[in-house]
């Protein structure tokens, strides 16, 4: 039996006077009832507010997946209320994408396959214990900001779990307070990183990637502006939002596949990459009214440049993350 709603004389949210016939408050839109909200209602409200599961979202699904570029084209022609807001679409998709991405990266980090890796400590030379996938620290001069002997001290003290030396104690052991500010700061970060474990460091870095990608959206839009000068920059931003949203959806399925069967994910990643590239080509064709060959050419050229930009951004993002760890 359906629970009878108990209506109120004033809105419990904003205090607006309500008539008994009002189902919802005309001022703030809250339902006119003093019944306790159910878990199902709570989930429904969450989906309605943040995932925008309304008629606009429903109308957006088919053209978004089956007619790439249509949503952007419609926006450019002024049809902006009919479909889901591109920013909200991106935020919802990126939320889901980076959730599964972080889980996937956690698993890889546990196997020492994360964004940064840990080498086996060797106290007989000056090799640091943390290396990145793109750079071999063996080739760096470790005399600044830290000497070889200081590396040995930091490694031994930081990894001595029994003694559990504090950061300050390790700093004192290498007389870090006597060094210039920049060297002292870098040494302090090195000590923090050495005391920490790789999964924790990788989780910290992964947490910052969504912010990095959000700032890369207008950069990709700028690339589109370079390739298609006639369009307004705002239209390229909308296109960038739609393209990144699809890429994140495709990658989400890849991350889920990686959680189910890592071996399958390793063999299927090229398929997902081709699917994204194909989607981009069709979207370029429909949005900018191009021929297929021109669209494919511009997708590969802009994608090549964007890959370089993303690689550099990720590298500096990792460096900045480690500096503020």
C-alpha positions in Angstrom: 0.0 0.0 0.0 1.4 3.4 -1.0 2.3 5.6 1.9 0.0 8.6 2.3 1.8 11.9 2.0 1.5 14.4 5.0 1.4 17.9 3.6 2.6 21.0 5.4 1.4 24.6 5.6 4.8 26.0 4.8 7.6 24.6 2.7 10.1 22.9 4.9 12.9 24.1 2.7 12.2 27.8 2.1 9.2 28.5 4.4 6.9 29.6 1.5 3.2 29.4 2.4 1.6 26.3 0.7 -2.0 25.4 -0.1 -3.2 21.9 0.5 -3.5 21.3 -3.2 0.2 22.1 -3.8 2.3 19.0 -4.6 5.5 21.0 -4.9 6.6 24.4 -3.5 6.2 27.0 -6.3 9.2 28.9 -4.9 11.9 26.3 -4.6 10.4 23.2 -6.1 10.7 20.9 -3.1 7.9 18.3 -2.7 5.2 19.2 -0.2 5.5 16.5 2.3 6.9 16.0 5.8 7.4 12.3 5.3 11.0 11.0 5.8 12.7 10.6 2.4 13.4 7.0 1.4 16.7 5.7 0.1 15.2 5.1 -3.3 13.9 8.7 -3.4 17.3 9.9 -2.4 19.0 8.0 -5.3 16.3 9.3 -7.7 16.9 12.9 -6.7 20.6 12.4 -7.0 20.3 11.1 -10.5 17.8 13.8 -11.5 20.1 16.6 -10.1 23.5 15.4 -11.1 23.0 13.0 -14.0 20.2 15.0 -15.6 18.3 11.9 -16.5 15.4 13.9 -18.1 14.0 14.2 -21.6 17.0 16.3 -22.8 19.4 13.6 -21.7 17.2 10.9 -23.5 17.1 12.9 -26.7 20.9 13.3 -26.6 21.8 9.6 -26.4 21.0 8.6 -29.9 22.7 11.4 -31.8 25.6 11.4 -29.4 26.5 7.8 -30.1 25.1 7.2 -33.6 25.5 10.6 -35.2 28.8 12.0 -34.0 29.1 15.8 -34.3 25.3 16.3 -34.5 25.0 17.7 -30.9 27.8 20.1 -31.6 26.3 21.1 -34.9 22.9 21.7 -33.3 24.5 23.8 -30.6 26.2 25.9 -33.3 22.8 26.4 -35.0 21.3 27.7 -31.7 19.4 24.5 -30.6 20.8 24.5 -27.0 17.8 23.6 -24.9 16.8 20.5 -26.8 19.8 18.4 -25.7 21.8 17.8 -22.5 24.1 20.6 -21.4 27.6 19.7 -22.8 29.4 20.7 -19.6 27.1 18.6 -17.4 27.4 15.7 -19.8 31.2 16.0 -19.6 31.2 16.3 -15.8 29.0 13.2 -15.3 31.0 11.1 -17.8 34.3 12.2 -16.4 33.1 11.4 -12.8 32.4 7.8 -13.9 35.5 7.5 -16.0 38.0 8.7 -13.4 36.3 6.5 -10.8 37.1 3.3 -12.8 40.4 4.8 -14.0 41.5 5.3 -10.4 40.5 1.7 -9.5 42.4 0.4 -12.5 45.5 2.4 -11.6 45.3 1.2 -8.0 45.6 -2.4 -9.2 48.5 -1.5 -11.5 50.3 0.4 -8.8 50.1 -2.6 -6.5 52.0 -4.5 -9.2 54.5 -1.6 -9.6 53.0 -0.6 -12.9 51.6 2.8 -12.0 52.4 6.2 -13.3 55.6 6.1 -11.3 57.5 3.0 -10.3 59.8 1.9 -7.5 63.1 0.3 -8.1 64.9 -1.9 -5.7 67.0 0.2 -3.3 70.8 -0.2 -3.9 72.9 1.5 -1.3 76.2 0.8 -3.1 75.6 3.6 -5.7 73.8 6.8 -6.1 70.7 5.4 -7.8 67.5 7.0 -6.4 64.7 4.6 -5.4 62.0 6.3 -7.4 61.9 6.4 -11.2 59.4 7.5 -13.7 58.2 5.6 -16.8 59.7 8.3 -19.0 63.0 9.1 -17.3 65.9 7.0 -15.9 67.2 8.8 -12.9 70.5 6.9 -13.1 71.7 9.5 -15.6 71.1 12.5 -13.3 73.7 14.2 -11.2 72.8 13.4 -7.6 75.3 15.9 -6.1 72.6 18.6 -6.2 70.4 18.9 -4.2 71.6 15.7 -2.6 74.9 13.8 -2.5 75.4 10.0 -2.9 76.1 9.6 0.8 73.0 11.6 1.7 71.0 9.3 -0.6 72.2 6.3 1.4 71.2 7.9 4.7 67.8 8.9 3.5 67.1 5.5 2.0 68.2 3.6 5.1 66.3 5.8 7.6 63.2 6.3 5.5 62.8 2.5 5.0 63.6 1.5 8.6 60.0 0.6 9.6 61.2 -0.5 13.1 62.7 2.8 14.0 60.1 4.8 12.1 62.2 8.0 11.8 60.2 11.2 11.3 60.8 13.5 8.3 62.4 16.0 10.7 64.8 13.4 12.1 65.9 12.4 8.6 66.4 16.1 7.6 68.5 16.6 10.7 70.7 13.6 9.7 71.7 15.3 6.4 71.8 18.8 7.9 69.0 19.9 5.5 68.4 23.2 7.4 71.9 24.4 6.3 71.1 24.0 2.6 69.6 26.8 0.4 65.8 27.0 0.3 65.3 25.3 -3.0 67.6 22.4 -2.2 66.2 22.0 1.3 62.6 21.9 -0.1 63.4 19.3 -2.8 65.2 17.2 -0.2 62.2 17.4 2.1 60.0 16.2 -0.8 62.4 13.4 -1.6 62.3 12.2 2.0 58.4 12.3 2.0 58.3 10.3 -1.2 60.9 7.8 0.0 59.0 7.2 3.3 55.7 6.8 1.4 54.7 3.8 -0.7 54.1 3.7 -4.5 50.3 3.0 -4.4 49.8 6.1 -2.1 51.9 8.3 -4.4 50.2 7.1 -7.5 46.7 7.6 -6.0 47.8 11.2 -5.2 48.9 11.8 -8.8 45.8 10.1 -10.3 43.6 12.4 -8.1 45.0 15.4 -9.9 44.6 14.1 -13.5 40.9 15.1 -13.8 41.8 18.7 -13.0 44.6 18.5 -15.6 42.2 17.1 -18.2 39.7 19.8 -17.5 42.3 22.5 -18.2 43.3 20.7 -21.4 39.7 21.0 -22.8 40.2 24.6 -24.0 43.7 23.7 -25.3 42.2 21.1 -27.6 39.5 23.6 -28.6 42.3 26.0 -29.5 43.8 23.3 -31.7 40.4 22.9 -33.4 40.3 26.7 -33.8 43.7 26.5 -35.6 42.5 23.8 -38.0 39.0 25.4 -38.5 39.5 29.1 -38.4 35.9 30.1 -39.5 34.2 28.7 -36.4 33.8 30.6 -33.1 36.0 29.5 -30.3 33.0 28.7 -28.0 31.8 26.2 -30.7 35.1 24.4 -30.6 34.9 24.2 -26.8 31.5 22.6 -27.1 33.0 20.1 -29.7 35.9 19.5 -27.4 33.5 18.7 -24.5 31.5 16.2 -26.7 34.7 14.5 -28.1 36.2 14.1 -24.6 33.0 12.8 -23.3 32.9 10.0 -25.9 36.5 9.2 -25.3 36.0 8.9 -21.6 33.0 6.6 -22.1 35.0 4.3 -24.4 37.9 4.3 -22.0 35.6 3.6 -19.1 34.6 0.3 -20.8 38.3 -0.4 -21.3 39.0 0.2 -17.5 36.1 -2.1 -16.6 37.4 -4.8 -19.0 40.8 -4.4 -17.3 39.3 -5.1 -13.9 37.6 -8.2 -15.2 40.4 -9.5 -17.5 43.6 -7.6 -17.6 44.9 -9.8 -20.5 41.9 -9.0 -22.6 42.2 -5.3 -21.9 45.8 -5.3 -23.1 44.8 -6.9 -26.4 41.7 -4.8 -26.9 43.2 -1.3 -26.2 44.0 -0.9 -29.9 40.3 -1.6 -30.7 39.1 1.1 -28.3 41.7 3.5 -29.7 40.5 2.9 -33.3 36.9 3.3 -32.1 37.7 6.7 -30.6 39.6 7.8 -33.7 36.7 6.7 -36.0 34.3 8.6 -33.8 36.4 11.7 -34.1 36.7 11.4 -37.9 32.9 11.2 -38.3 32.4 14.0 -35.8 34.8 16.2 -37.7 33.0 15.4 -40.9 29.5 16.2 -39.6 30.5 19.3 -37.5 32.7 21.0 -40.0 31.1 19.7 -43.2 34.2 17.9 -44.5 35.0 15.0 -46.8 36.0 11.8 -45.1 39.7 12.0 -46.2 40.0 15.6 -45.0 38.4 14.7 -41.7 40.7 11.7 -41.2 43.7 13.8 -42.1 42.8 16.5 -39.6 41.9 14.0 -36.9 45.4 12.4 -37.1 47.3 15.7 -37.3 45.4 17.3 -34.5 45.5 14.1 -32.5 49.3 13.9 -32.9 49.8 17.4 -31.7 47.3 16.9 -28.8 49.1 13.7 -27.8 52.3 15.6 -27.5 50.6 18.4 -25.4 49.0 15.8 -23.1 52.3 13.9 -22.7 54.1 17.1 -21.7 51.2 18.2 -19.5 51.2 14.8 -17.7 54.9 15.0 -17.2 54.8 18.4 -15.7 51.6 17.4 -13.8 53.5 14.6 -12.2 56.5 16.8 -11.3 54.2 19.4 -9.8 52.3 16.8 -7.9 55.5 15.4 -6.4 56.7 18.9 -5.5 53.5 19.4 -3.5 53.1 15.9 -2.2 
